[in-house]
């Protein structure tokens, strides 16, 4: 079994900061990409940021310069530092990991966390 557990969501004010964490655990052989999506009420889930095992990162235009993704590969953990928060950043944030499990190292699949609520008030 593989689990992704997120933490760090909550309430922030306009211009404030929050830091999300997501730890993957279980029978993990290797992780390639890890990252974050978000889904606001009535909207589709959208990519926020992603990080590869090689260290490259990619951001959605709407968070560039405000959010920073980082990883601790030894801990199978990904972080999202969110600064200069806006009310439109209010959403449920989901962590994902593209990984291979022990016993089937040739096959990769996406795993998701349960989501953590981020609410930004004006």
C-alpha positions as CSV (number, residue, x, y, z in Angstrom):
1,X,0.0,0.0,0.0
2,X,1.0,3.6,-0.7
3,X,-0.2,6.6,1.2
4,X,0.2,10.3,0.7
5,X,-0.5,12.4,3.7
6,X,-0.8,16.2,3.4
7,X,-0.6,18.7,6.1
8,X,-0.3,22.5,6.5
9,X,-3.5,23.8,5.1
10,X,-5.7,26.3,6.9
11,X,-6.8,29.9,6.9
12,X,-4.6,32.8,5.8
13,X,-5.2,36.4,5.2
14,X,-4.6,38.3,1.9
15,X,-0.9,38.5,1.4
16,X,-0.1,35.9,4.0
17,X,1.7,32.6,3.7
18,X,1.2,28.9,4.3
19,X,3.4,25.9,3.8
20,X,2.0,22.6,2.7
21,X,3.7,19.2,3.2
22,X,3.0,15.9,1.7
23,X,4.8,12.7,2.8
24,X,4.6,9.5,0.8
25,X,4.9,6.2,2.5
26,X,4.5,2.5,1.9
27,X,6.0,0.0,-0.5
28,X,7.7,2.6,-2.7
29,X,10.5,1.6,-5.1
30,X,11.1,5.0,-6.6
31,X,9.3,8.3,-7.1
32,X,9.7,10.4,-10.3
33,X,7.4,13.4,-10.2
34,X,5.7,14.9,-7.1
35,X,3.6,17.9,-7.1
36,X,0.4,19.7,-6.2
37,X,-3.0,20.3,-7.8
38,X,-5.8,22.3,-6.5
39,X,-9.6,22.4,-7.0
40,X,-11.8,25.3,-6.1
41,X,-15.6,24.9,-5.7
42,X,-17.3,24.5,-9.1
43,X,-14.0,24.4,-11.0
44,X,-11.8,21.6,-12.5
45,X,-8.7,20.4,-10.7
46,X,-5.7,22.3,-12.0
47,X,-2.0,21.8,-11.8
48,X,-0.2,24.2,-9.4
49,X,3.4,23.0,-9.4
50,X,5.4,19.9,-10.0
51,X,8.9,18.6,-9.3
52,X,10.9,15.8,-10.9
53,X,13.4,13.6,-9.1
54,X,16.1,15.3,-11.1
55,X,15.3,18.6,-9.5
56,X,13.4,20.4,-12.3
57,X,10.3,22.3,-11.4
58,X,7.3,23.7,-13.3
59,X,4.7,26.1,-12.1
60,X,1.3,27.3,-13.3
61,X,1.4,30.9,-14.5
62,X,-1.0,32.0,-11.7
63,X,1.5,31.0,-9.0
64,X,4.8,31.8,-10.6
65,X,6.8,34.1,-8.3
66,X,4.6,33.4,-5.3
67,X,4.7,29.7,-4.7
68,X,7.8,27.5,-4.4
69,X,7.9,23.7,-4.6
70,X,10.7,21.7,-3.0
71,X,11.4,18.0,-2.2
72,X,13.2,15.9,0.3
73,X,13.8,12.8,-1.7
74,X,15.2,10.9,1.3
75,X,11.9,11.5,3.1
76,X,9.7,11.1,0.0
77,X,8.2,14.4,0.9
78,X,7.2,17.4,-1.2
79,X,6.5,20.9,0.1
80,X,4.7,23.9,-1.3
81,X,5.6,27.3,0.2
82,X,2.8,29.7,-0.7
83,X,3.4,33.4,-0.2
84,X,1.5,36.5,-1.2
85,X,-1.7,34.5,-1.0
86,X,-4.9,35.8,-2.7
87,X,-8.5,34.9,-2.2
88,X,-8.5,33.2,-5.5
89,X,-6.0,30.7,-4.1
90,X,-8.7,29.3,-2.0
91,X,-9.1,25.6,-2.9
92,X,-8.5,22.1,-1.8
93,X,-4.9,21.3,-2.5
94,X,-4.0,17.8,-3.5
95,X,-0.6,16.2,-3.5
96,X,0.3,13.6,-6.1
97,X,3.2,11.3,-6.7
98,X,4.1,9.3,-9.8
99,X,5.8,6.3,-8.5
100,X,6.7,2.6,-8.8
101,X,6.2,0.1,-6.1
102,X,8.4,-2.8,-4.9
103,X,7.5,-5.9,-6.8
104,X,6.4,-4.0,-9.9
105,X,9.2,-1.5,-10.4
106,X,8.6,-1.4,-14.2
107,X,5.2,0.1,-13.7
108,X,4.5,3.7,-12.6
109,X,1.2,5.1,-11.6
110,X,-0.2,8.3,-10.0
111,X,-1.1,8.3,-6.3
112,X,-3.0,11.1,-4.6
113,X,-3.4,12.5,-1.1
114,X,-6.8,13.2,0.5
115,X,-6.5,16.9,0.0
116,X,-6.0,19.8,2.4
117,X,-8.2,23.0,2.5
118,X,-6.6,26.4,2.0
119,X,-8.8,29.4,2.6
120,X,-7.6,32.9,2.0
121,X,-9.7,35.8,3.3
122,X,-9.6,39.3,2.1
